[in-house]
Amino acid sequence: MEVSMRSIISYYRLLKKSPRTFYFKRYCVSNTVPKEEPNSELLNTYNQDIKAGGVVPVFRRALLFPGRVALQDEDGVFTYSSLYQAANELSKDVAAQLKGETGRTIAYMCGNNASHVITQWAIWMSGNIAVPLSPIHPPEMLKYFISDSNSTLVICSKEHEKLLHPLAAESSIPMMISDREPRDEVPKSWKPDLGLAATGPPNMWYGESEAMLIYTSGTTSKPKGVVWTHNMLMTQISALHSAWQYSAHDVVLHTLPLHHIHGQLNSLNASLAAGARIRMLPQFASHTVWARLLGSGEKEEARVSVFHGVPAMYARLAADYTKIFTDSKTQEYVKSTLSKMRLMCAGSAPLPETLFNKWEEISGVRLLERYGMSEVGMALSNPYQPVTDRSVGHVGVPLPGVAARIARPSADDLEPLVTVECELPDMQISLDKLGLSSKNTKEAQSKCKEVRHGTGKDETSFEGELLLKGPNVFTRYWNRAPSIDSSDFTRDGWFRTGDIASYSGGKFRIMGRSSVDIIKTGGYKVSALQIESAILEHPSVADAAIIGVEDDSYGEIVGAVVVLKENTKLTLKELKDLAGKKLAPYQLPKTMVIVDTMPRNIMGKLDKKVIKQKFGKELVYKK
């Protein structure tokens, strides 16, 4: 189907009609960003607190740019001051409900819109711990999250009341429906009281307090609540600001789920802490995202410049691109528009080489691939500059403040082979670096130091388990007392990611999970991710999962579960003929099953546990 630019614009206008009913009924609508003189007195106070060991939480940083547009959702436009005031009012209700207690966990469920930010800020303003929930989870899992987190209060918007009310009642936990309206816009001359007593504890208190719980996906056991402190969150934000050069001039398209660290950190909190503008969608929908990325009918200051996504999102966008934009002139327009994007990131799942190349062909943008997880936020990243150094299949080097180590099992514990440590980010708030002053100051790139250990001193390539350490790495799970015998950490405090990685040429590469993606077959250890990457280059393959299948002769054999593109066919021999150009014989699948679709989690990762349960019997190797 051929779609002209006029059709794109018409489609975009259609998307803006019929807004969803929502609770925040009055909006401070302002599509222009006023020029503001930085409040130097407030900034100095903040930086003095940071220097003394305090943390300036995201909501309080909003007072540095109150008149700027903070967020635009499907229902309206909010300035930083309107979000701040609505959250401040809600925080008073929260404090009253908890009789002024702080440090308590509060579970909340809101849509991907302004209500989420207002509720999260209100929880933090009242000195409590935010536990984001998602309506995609079944009631039993939500009940587990509420119970395991010891939540003392449940907050939700009206749309989620029917889902959460029975769970709160069953657990005898009070429930609050968030319907707080933002006030009318404050006068431009408004300046907050520097004491900020009405907005929660002092910055020094936040420096020693917990901010939120992010629950793991629970692929190997029940989900665990990762404790994120305000200090950990701010260290992560400072690291991302330094590495990816966030600015108040960014317009971030947000389509990620907010119970996951990818959506919470990269798209939401790091952007708000920079004074950026967020265009928030209820969920990822390819056609809607295309309309927003192309910015048809948008004013220049509202055009999207940053997008964070998972490979499955880019794959969907690429697939729809071939259906929607069929004529060469429209394709040229799409490429010329997207090539102006400042940053497009991919993560949370492996990025196939074919997709990396396809997206660059479509958009002119080389995706920046990074590595992270719930326990560490963002840990490794390809470089922001120069763009040509972004290597497909690799995840670069540690982000500022992170130390990464490759280690292998030894008789005693784990033997370190190589350690790469990147210097701490600058925690001070700089309006110059955020583009909020007349100065044009660029963030200096943090330097990394490589140290080779013991038997690995003479090696140039290393492979083993990836370990991480630093102030932006978590220290404990909620409700689980730290133990010296914990399998989560080494004896000297390194977090064991459970991922197998390689390091050579100054770059890390993730080979896969030690328990799932590393297959031991016929005496060889092979990476499922490496095989999947090769298989996905076949023109008939739309999706692929490699799993290890138990076998008497080989221990395990390599099995391929494949989804084909429309109107295509594929035999195992044809698959092996192409993949064999990149893979060794022992890496090639010995058996294959073709299916219509494969289970993935909310972040687009293949759920290999379910895939193996569902299709494993069909992959038995017949000798």
Disulfide bonds with the S-S distance in Angstrom:
none
